[in-house]
């Protein structure tokens, strides 16, 4: 087998492969002889069909199958022979595949870049130092009370946190549309449950008021006929109800599964939950800092093949159909994020190899158990589901080994504690997400 490789541009390579005709023809002949001993045809006894008849009936199909397989096998052999590591699947172009002639084809692909990670010891990350305070617990308890509030009618203007009972009907160009009408619809003011145009007229309004308001429908509505259109709504406020918060007592604690210990036991349960949220948020903050700085300190030539695949994945995550081609007009929205994720993936994979990091099976099982517990599933059933779906298991394995790489990174970098409140930590984490 003869192989030649030329550089097209950057990481791009064009590899020309010549496979001796004997390799192809011998395999075709072997398969046809095997078929002649098994195939059944009218007018011939089993196993007695002449080769020329078998060749005429199945020759083209067998040749096509053999050519495909020889191309795949020889492509892998050529890569190994030349010491090449492709970044993705190749584009294959047959140059010669005639009977009796050498098989010749071109394979175009991009290489994975050569990577030498540096600057790890210069990475500086800030670790949030957060204590869970009584004030934090009080804030959570207050939110829980508001979430479990009951409502009573009041004879005063509506304000934030009140529940308003509405009738409304909407039209576009004088015609009603799906979801444009409701009676006795409840909504809490200031909770983001109503369009801004509704909020503006209802704040400070009293029961019995009526308005005509305009509201522009969202651009991302599934019904393209309505997306971005301006609708006119007739709005009537029927009732204003004020929240009545439940007492902070044993009965309240029991609503959250606390059967003994009352409010104090609820506080301890909440403290444990907040500490768990804090630890996860701190971990994510450290991880982002370490990985982002790793990427900043190491320049790479990034294969466009991998970027294109990542753009496709990002678009599908945003709700696009699987396998849909990404329009050029949308590529720019995903390009930067895709390049960053590909770069991090290459760096992480390099560290896995260079530092000899092996998958921690116990950590994998622990994460699987935690995922099952959070979703209310039996861990054994979750394990079986992942064991039967290799794609799911590979995704989980990649997640675990990435965390192991982060562990290694955080042992090498400089870490400084930064005091902050729980709310500062969580608000920053939510904004970053």
N, C-alpha and C positions, 0 to 999 in steps of 0.2 A: 504494500500500500504506500503510495506516494502522497506526501502532504506538503503544501506550501502555504505560508501565512503572510499577509501584508496588512499594514496599518492603514486604516481608512481615515479616521480623524479621532484624536484623543484616545479614548479607550476602545474605539471601534476596531474590529478586525474582520478581514475577509479570508477565510480558509478554504483553499481548493484541495479536494481530496480525489485521488484516482484509486479505484478499487479494481483489481484484476478481474477480467471477464470470467475466468474460471471459477472464482468464488461465487459469483451470481449464478452462472449456468449450472454448476455442480449442485447447488442447493435446489434450483428449480427442477433439475432432473431427479434428484432424490425424492422430492415431494410428489412429483408426478408418478414415479414408480410406486410410491407408497399408496397413492390414490388408486392406481390401477389394480392393486390387490384388495381394495376395500369397496370401490365404487360399484353401484348396481345400475345396469342399463338394460333396457329391453333388447332382447335378441342375443344377449350374452350371459353365460353363466357367471355367478359371483367369482371375482378374482381372475377372470379370463378375458377381461376387456382389453383389446389391443392398445398398446401405448399411443399409436398415432390417433386413435379415437379419443383417448383420454386427453392427449395434448391439444387436439382440436377443440374439445369441449371445455377444458379447464386451464389451458395454457396461459391465456391472458390474465385470468384471475390470479393464478399462482405467481406469475411473473410480477404482478403489481404488489402482491403481499411480500414476496421475497425482496423486491427493491426497497420497499418501505423499511423492512427489518434490517437489511444490510446497511442502509443509510444511517439508521439509528445506532446500530452497533459500531459501525466504522467511525461515526462522529465521536462517540465516546472514546474509542481507541485513539483517534487522532488527537483529541484534547489531552489525553494522558501522555501520548508520545511527545507532544510539544510542550507539556507542562503548563497548560492554559486553564484558567478558572473563569468560566463565563458567568456574567451577571444574570442571565436569563435565557430563555429559549431562543434558538437561532432562527433566522430566516433561511430556508433551504431553497436553492435554485438548481434543478437538474440541468446539466450541460450535455450529457451523453448517457443514454440508457438503452441503446439499441442492442438487439440480440447479437451476441458474438463480439461486442465491443466492450472495452473497459467502461465501468461505471464512473462517471465524473460529475461532481456537483460542487457548488459553492455554498458555504455556510457563513452567514454574516451575523455577528453578535458583538456585544460589549464585554470587556473583561472587568472583573472586580479589581478595584485599585489596590496598589501596594500600600500598606498602612504601617506606620511606625508611630505609636502613641507616645506623646511627650507632654511635659508640663503638668503632670498630675499633682506633684507635690506643691505646685504654686497655686492650686485651686483653694480659694477661701470661701467657706460657706457660713452663714449665720443660722444658728439653731435657736428657734424660739424657746425661751424659758418661761413656761406658763404654769401658774398655780391656779387650781380651781378654788374660787372663793365662795363665801356665803352669798355674796351678791350675784355671782353666776348662777348659783342654785335658785336664788330667789327669782331671777329673771326667767329661768326655765319653768318654774312653778307658775309664775304669772302667765306665761304663754299657754301653759296647759289649761289653766283656769279659763282663759279667753277662748281657747279652742272648744271647751266644753260648756260654754255659756248658754243659758236659755235667754229668751227675748220676751219683753213685755211692751205692749203699746204705750206710747207717750204722746202727750199733746204739746209738742214743741217742735222747732225746726230741726231738721236732720243734720247730723254731724258724723265725723269719722267714727267708725266702729258700730254705728247704728245699722240695723237691718231695715231695708226699705222694701215694701211690697208694691210691685209695679204692674201696670198693664201697658203694653206697647204694641205697635204695629208699624211695619216699615214697607216702603216701596222704592223701586228704582224706575225712574221715568214713568211713574204712576202705576207700576205693576208690582204686586206683592211677590215675594220670593221665599224660598225654603228657609225656615227658621226665623222669619221676620215678624212673627206674631206670638204673643204670650199673654196670659192672664194670671194675676196673683203670683208673679215671678219674684222670688226673694233674692236679695243681694246685699252684701255688707259693704258699706261705703268705705273707701280708702283701702280695700283689700285687693284691688286689681281685678275685680269680677265684672266690672262694667266698662264700656267704652269711655274714654276721657270726656267726650261730649255729653254723655249722660251724667257723669260725676259733676261736671261744672254746673249744671242746672239744678241738681239735687242737693248739693251742699247748701245748707241753710234754708232749704225749701220745707213747706208744711204740707201735710196730707190734704189732698184735694186739688193740688196744683196740676196744671196741664201745660205741655210745651210741644213745640215742633223743633226737632234738632236734626242736624246733618251729621252723618258719620261715614267716613271713607272705609270701606271694607279692606281687610288685609290683602296684600299682593300674593300671598302664598296659599290662598284658599284652593282646595282641591277642585272646586267648580270654577273653571276658568272664565265662565260667563259672568261671574260675580266679582272675581278678583280685581281689587283696585277701584271698583265702582263706588260712587257716592250715593248713599241711600238717605231718604227722608223718613224720620220716625215721629209718630205721634206718641207722646209719652204722658202717662198719668200716674201720679204718686197717690196710692190708695191708703198707705199706712206707714207710720214710722214706729220702729220698735227699738228700745234700748237694751243693751246686753245686761244680764244679771249673772254675775260670776258665782260659781259654786263655792261653798265654804271649804276652807283648807282643813279637812278633818279626816277621820278614819274612813268614812264612806267614800270620800274623794279618792283616797289612797287605794281602796279596793277596786276602783275602776281600772287600775293599772296592774292588777294581779297581786297586790300587796295584801295578804290575808292576815298577817300579824305584824305588829310594830307600828302601825298607823303612819302618820306623816313623817316621823323620824326615819322609819324604814324606807319610805318613798324617797326621802332625801338621799339616803345612802345609795339606793339603786340609781338615782339620777347622777350622783357624783361618779359612780363607777362608769356609767354611760358617757359622761362628759370627759372623763379621763381617757376612755377608749377613743372617743372622737378626737381629742387633743393629740394623742399619740399618733393616730393615723395622719392627721393634718401636719404634724411636725415632720413625720417621715416623708410625706409627699413634698413638703417644702424643701427638705434637704435633698431629696432625689432630684427635683427639678433644677436646683442650683448646681448640684454636682454634674449632672448630665449636660446642662446647657453650657457650663464653663468648659467641660471636656470638649464639646463640639467647637466652642469658640477658639480654643487653644490648638486645635488640630485641623489643618486645612486638608481637604480631600477632593480628588476628582471624582465626581459622583456619576455613576452610569444613568443615562437618561431612561434606559429600559426600566430600572427600578423606580425612578421617579414617576414614570407613566403608570406603573402598576399601583403605586401608592395613591396617586391622584384618583385612579379608578376606585380604589377602596374607600377613600375619603368621601367621594361623591355618593357611593352606595350607602355609606353610613349616614349621609344627610337625607336619605330617602329616595334616591334615584333607583331605577330598576337595575337588577343585577345584569352585568354584561353590556349595559347600554354604552355606546361610544360617547366619550366626553366631548361636547362641542368646544371648538376653539375659544368661543366667547366666555366659557366658564373656567378654562384652564388656569387663568391668572389668579382666580379666587383660591385655588388649592395649591398652586405651585410652591410657594414659600414653605408652607407647612409640610408638604410632601418631601421636599428636599431636606428639611431639617430632620424629619423622622427617618428617612433613608440613611442620612449621615450618622445619626445616633445608632441605628441598627447595625451599620457596618463597624462602628467603633466598639459597640458592645460585643459583637461577634468576635472581633479581633481580640478583645480582652479575655473572652472565654477561652480562646485557643492559646493565647500567649501566657496566660496565668494558670492554665490547666484547671479551670473551674468546671467541675462536674455537677450534674443535676443532683440536688439533694432530694432523694426520694421521700424522706420523712417530711420534709417541708412541703413537698408536693401534696402528700396525703393530708397534711394539716390544712392546707389551703382548700383542698377539696371538701374536707369536713366543715370548714367555716362557711364555704359557699352553700353547702347543703343546709346548714343550720340557719343561715340568714334567709333562705328561701323556703324554709319549712319542709324540706325534703329529707327522706331517710338517706344517711350517708352511703349506705350500701347500694341503694338504687342510683345515687349520683355517680358512684364509682363504676357501676355497671354501664351506665349511660356513656361515660367518658371512655371506658375501656372498649366499647363497641364503636365509637366514633373517633377515628384516628385524627381527624382535623381538629376536633374539640380538644383532644389530649395534647396535641402538638402546640396548640395555642396556650393551654395551661402551663405546659412545660416551659415554653418560651417566657411566659410571665414570671415563673418562679426563678429561672436562671438569670433573668434580667435583675431581679431583686438581689440575687447573690452577687452579681457584678456591682450593684449599688453598694452592698455591704463592703465589698473589697475597696471600692472607691473611697467610701467614708472613712476607712481605716488609714488611707494614704493622705487625705486632704487636711487642710487646716480648718478647724471648727471653732467658732466663737459663739458663746451664748448671748442671746439678745432678749432681755426681759420684755414681755408684752402681755396684754390681757387676753383672755379667752376669746372675747368678741373680736379683737384686732386680728387674732390668728385666723378665726373662722371666716371673717369678712374678707380678708385678703385671699384666703384659700378659695372662697366661692368666686371672687372676682377673677382670679387667675384661671379657674376652671372654665 
